[in-house]
Amino acid sequence: MDIIRSIDQLSASLGPSVVTLGNFDGVHLGHRALFRHLLKKSRQLHCRSIVYTFDPHPLKFLAPEKAPLLLNTPEEKQRLIAASHVDLLIEAPFTRQLAELSPEQFVDQVLIECLQVQALVIGYDYAFGRGRRGDAAFLQAYGAEKGFTVDVLQPVGADGIPYSSTRIRQLIAAGDVSGVIALLGRNYNLEGRVVPGEQRGRELGFPTANLVTDKEQLPAPGVYAVKVRYGQQEYAGVVNLGRRPTFGDGEPTIEVHLLDFTGRLYDEKLRIYFVKRLRAEQKFSSARQLAEAIAADVLRARQILHTAQIIQYREYLSP
């Protein structure tokens, strides 16, 4: 998959295309269905398949106070979309100039003039342009006038509830990391770099790696059973997200204890796959009581993770 940041980088020989538009935060199973339809349509028409998205998220530009915490870092989003085998990803900068375009101007200047769109594939609730007038009804009518077709995919979901980034954020914010697997099609995860900590875990008998991450949407504070990818190896682990209230509320931290691991991890990158929440964060009356709780967490995590298999993007995104 090719990636460009501006339509100014497009090759003159791009040729006709089939395009889908959206933010695609989370790259969940609803997005996967959209990408599958995009590829099917592009093959039928012998056109290039294009995913057109925006950076930053439009709300971060237009109304920062209303902007959601993102489910993916930019690198994750690229990797997940690439796994769907589309030809080109356009990550257009969202600017004031773009925000002020009318839907007609966006279609004429971007989709028709630059991308030579032959067909457009959108979700049922997608809207764009000034005043969000560029909805499905507008696009179908304007497409008929301008000579391209518009396929509107109806809601895709489970148990009568459509897959949505908003719903996924709600579940993760509530700590339901096992529940989001059915919506994402994979385990929710984050990548972080190991930095020095206060060594409290080591003092309690459970040394931890302290992580810093660019991931915006973190699960609710608490203790989780996780799988940890370090290099080519996978380890069972327990991660604590929170402010360590037993020692006085401090800055939020991500502390992961790798089971059956010895060695130094400073400055190394780890990827954490969340499997199940074990308990909420709580304050203990003593370090000893906390150590006993951690020991119980580790035992329960071993039982859960013994048979747990993480689902990664390579295993679930295919044409």
C-alpha positions in Angstrom: 0.0 0.0 0.0 1.3 3.5 -0.9 0.8 6.3 1.6 0.7 10.0 0.7 0.0 13.1 2.8 -1.4 15.3 0.1 -3.1 15.0 -3.2 -0.3 17.2 -4.5 1.9 14.1 -4.3 -0.4 12.2 -6.7 1.1 10.8 -9.8 -0.4 12.1 -13.1 -0.7 8.4 -14.1 -2.8 7.5 -11.1 -5.8 6.6 -13.4 -9.4 6.1 -12.4 -10.2 5.1 -8.8 -12.8 3.7 -6.4 -12.7 5.7 -3.1 -13.9 5.4 0.4 -14.0 8.4 2.8 -13.8 8.5 6.6 -11.8 8.8 9.8 -11.6 5.0 10.3 -10.5 5.4 14.0 -10.1 1.9 15.5 -10.2 0.2 12.1 -13.0 -2.1 13.5 -15.0 -4.8 11.8 -17.4 -2.3 10.3 -14.5 -0.6 8.6 -13.2 -4.0 7.5 -16.5 -4.7 5.7 -16.2 -1.3 4.0 -12.7 -2.0 2.8 -13.8 -5.4 1.5 -16.5 -3.8 -0.6 -14.1 -1.2 -1.8 -11.7 -3.9 -3.1 -14.5 -5.8 -4.7 -15.8 -2.7 -6.5 -12.3 -1.6 -7.6 -11.6 -5.1 -9.1 -14.9 -5.0 -10.9 -14.1 -1.7 -12.5 -10.4 -2.3 -12.9 -9.6 0.8 -10.8 -7.2 1.7 -8.1 -8.7 1.4 -4.5 -8.2 4.4 -2.3 -8.9 5.1 1.3 -9.1 8.9 1.9 -8.9 10.0 5.5 -7.8 13.0 7.5 -5.1 14.0 10.0 -5.8 15.3 12.5 -9.3 14.1 13.3 -11.6 16.9 12.1 -12.9 17.6 15.6 -9.4 18.1 17.0 -9.3 21.0 14.6 -12.8 22.3 14.7 -13.8 21.7 18.3 -10.9 20.3 20.4 -13.1 20.1 23.5 -15.4 17.7 21.8 -12.7 15.6 20.1 -12.6 11.9 21.0 -9.6 10.1 22.4 -8.3 8.2 19.4 -8.2 4.4 19.4 -5.2 4.2 17.1 -1.9 5.9 16.8 -1.1 7.1 13.2 1.3 4.2 12.7 -1.3 1.6 13.9 -3.9 3.1 11.6 -1.6 2.8 8.6 -0.7 -0.8 9.5 -4.3 -1.9 9.9 -5.5 -0.3 6.7 -2.6 -1.7 4.8 -3.6 -5.2 6.0 -6.8 -4.8 4.0 -4.8 -4.7 0.8 -6.0 -1.3 -0.5 -3.8 0.3 -3.1 -3.4 3.8 -1.7 -4.0 5.6 1.6 -4.3 9.4 1.5 -3.9 11.1 4.9 -5.0 14.6 4.0 -4.1 17.3 6.4 -7.4 18.7 7.8 -7.1 22.5 7.5 -9.4 25.5 7.7 -9.4 25.7 3.9 -10.6 22.1 3.7 -13.2 22.6 6.4 -14.7 25.5 4.4 -15.2 23.6 1.2 -18.7 22.9 0.3 -19.6 19.3 -0.5 -19.8 20.2 -4.2 -16.4 21.8 -4.1 -14.8 18.8 -2.4 -16.3 16.4 -4.9 -15.3 18.5 -7.9 -11.8 19.4 -6.8 -10.7 16.3 -4.9 -12.8 13.3 -6.0 -13.3 14.1 -9.6 -10.4 16.3 -10.7 -7.6 14.7 -8.6 -8.8 11.1 -8.0 -10.8 10.5 -11.2 -13.4 8.7 -9.0 -15.6 6.1 -10.8 -17.3 4.8 -7.7 -17.6 5.9 -4.1 -18.1 3.6 -1.1 -19.3 5.1 2.1 -20.9 4.1 5.4 -24.6 4.8 6.0 -23.9 7.6 8.5 -21.0 9.3 6.7 -21.2 13.1 6.2 -18.6 15.7 5.2 -18.2 19.3 4.0 -19.4 22.6 5.4 -22.5 22.0 7.5 -22.1 18.2 7.0 -24.3 18.5 4.0 -22.3 15.9 2.1 -24.3 12.9 3.3 -25.4 9.7 1.4 -28.4 11.3 -0.2 -26.4 14.3 -1.5 -23.6 12.0 -2.8 -25.9 9.7 -4.7 -27.7 12.6 -6.4 -24.5 14.5 -7.2 -22.8 11.3 -8.3 -25.6 10.6 -10.8 -25.1 14.1 -12.1 -21.3 13.9 -12.4 -21.0 10.4 -13.6 -19.9 8.2 -10.7 -21.8 5.7 -8.6 -22.2 5.7 -4.8 -22.5 2.5 -2.8 -23.9 3.1 0.7 -23.2 0.3 3.1 -25.9 -0.3 5.7 -25.0 -0.9 9.4 -22.8 -3.9 10.1 -22.8 -5.2 13.6 -23.6 -7.9 16.2 -26.6 -8.4 18.4 -28.4 -5.6 16.6 -25.8 -3.0 17.5 -23.7 -1.5 14.7 -20.0 -1.6 15.1 -18.8 1.9 15.9 -15.7 3.7 17.2 -17.8 5.5 19.8 -19.1 2.2 21.2 -15.6 0.8 21.3 -14.3 3.9 23.2 -17.1 3.5 25.7 -16.3 -0.2 26.4 -12.5 0.5 26.7 -13.1 3.5 29.0 -15.2 1.1 31.2 -12.4 -1.5 31.2 -14.3 -4.1 29.1 -11.2 -5.1 27.1 -12.7 -8.6 26.5 -16.0 -7.1 25.2 -14.3 -5.0 22.5 -12.8 -8.0 20.8 -16.2 -8.8 19.1 -16.2 -5.2 17.7 -12.6 -4.8 16.8 -12.0 -8.3 15.6 -8.7 -8.3 17.6 -7.4 -7.7 21.1 -7.1 -4.0 22.0 -3.4 -3.2 22.5 -0.9 -0.4 23.0 2.8 -0.1 22.3 5.1 1.7 24.8 8.7 2.4 25.6 10.2 1.2 28.9 11.4 4.1 31.1 12.8 4.1 34.6 10.3 3.9 37.5 10.4 4.2 41.3 11.2 0.4 41.7 8.2 -0.1 43.9 7.2 -3.3 42.1 10.7 -4.8 42.6 10.5 -3.9 46.3 7.1 -5.8 46.5 8.6 -8.8 44.8 7.0 -8.1 41.4 9.4 -6.1 39.2 7.5 -4.0 36.6 8.4 -2.2 33.4 7.0 1.3 33.3 5.7 2.3 29.9 5.2 5.6 28.1 2.8 5.4 25.1 1.3 7.6 22.4 -2.0 5.8 22.7 -4.7 8.2 23.6 -7.6 5.9 24.6 -6.5 3.8 27.6 -8.6 1.3 29.4 -10.1 2.3 32.8 -7.7 2.3 35.7 -7.2 -1.2 37.1 -5.4 -4.5 36.8 -5.5 -6.5 33.6 -4.3 -9.9 32.4 -2.3 -9.2 29.2 -0.1 -10.8 26.7 3.2 -8.9 26.0 5.1 -8.9 22.8 8.8 -8.2 23.2 10.8 -8.6 20.0 9.7 -12.0 18.6 8.7 -13.4 22.0 5.4 -13.4 23.7 5.0 -13.4 27.5 2.0 -13.6 29.9 1.8 -10.5 32.1 -0.2 -8.4 34.5 -0.5 -4.6 33.9 -1.6 -1.9 36.3 -3.1 1.3 35.0 -3.6 4.1 37.4 -2.1 6.4 40.1 -0.9 3.8 42.7 -3.2 5.1 45.5 -1.6 2.9 48.1 1.5 5.2 47.9 -0.4 8.4 47.4 -2.1 9.5 44.2 0.5 10.4 41.6 0.7 10.8 37.9 -1.0 8.0 35.9 1.3 5.1 35.1 1.4 2.0 33.0 3.3 -0.8 34.9 3.5 -4.3 33.4 4.9 -7.3 35.2 6.1 -10.0 32.7 5.6 -13.5 34.1 8.6 -15.8 34.0 10.9 -13.1 32.6 14.3 -12.0 33.8 16.4 -9.2 32.2 16.6 -5.5 31.6 14.0 -3.7 29.5 15.0 -0.1 29.7 14.4 1.8 26.4 12.9 -1.3 24.8 9.5 -1.4 23.1 6.8 -3.6 24.4 3.3 -4.2 22.9 0.6 -5.0 25.4 -2.5 -7.0 24.3 -5.3 -6.7 26.8 -7.1 -9.9 27.5 -9.3 -9.4 30.7 -9.7 -6.9 33.5 -9.0 -8.6 36.8 -10.1 -5.8 39.2 -10.4 -2.1 39.6 -7.6 0.0 41.1 -7.9 0.2 44.8 -6.0 1.5 47.8 -4.5 -0.9 50.3 -3.7 -0.3 53.9 -0.2 -1.5 53.7 2.5 -2.6 51.2 2.2 -6.2 52.4 -1.6 -6.2 51.7 -0.8 -4.8 48.2 1.8 -7.5 47.6 -0.7 -10.2 48.6 -3.3 -8.7 46.1 -0.7 -8.7 43.4 0.2 -12.3 44.1 -3.5 -13.2 43.7 -3.7 -11.2 40.5 -0.7 -13.0 39.1 -2.2 -16.4 39.9 -5.5 -15.5 38.3 -3.7 -14.1 35.2 -1.8 -17.4 34.8 -5.1 -19.3 34.8 -6.7 -17.0 32.3 -3.7 -16.6 30.0 -2.8 -20.3 29.9 -5.3 -20.9 27.1 -5.8 -17.4 25.8 -4.8 -16.7 22.3 -4.4 -13.1 21.2 -5.8 -12.0 17.8 -3.5 -9.6 15.9 -4.2 -7.7 12.8 -2.4 -10.1 10.5 -4.7 -12.8 11.6 -8.0 -11.1 11.0 -7.6 -8.6 8.2 -7.6 -10.2 4.8 -9.2 -9.5 1.4 
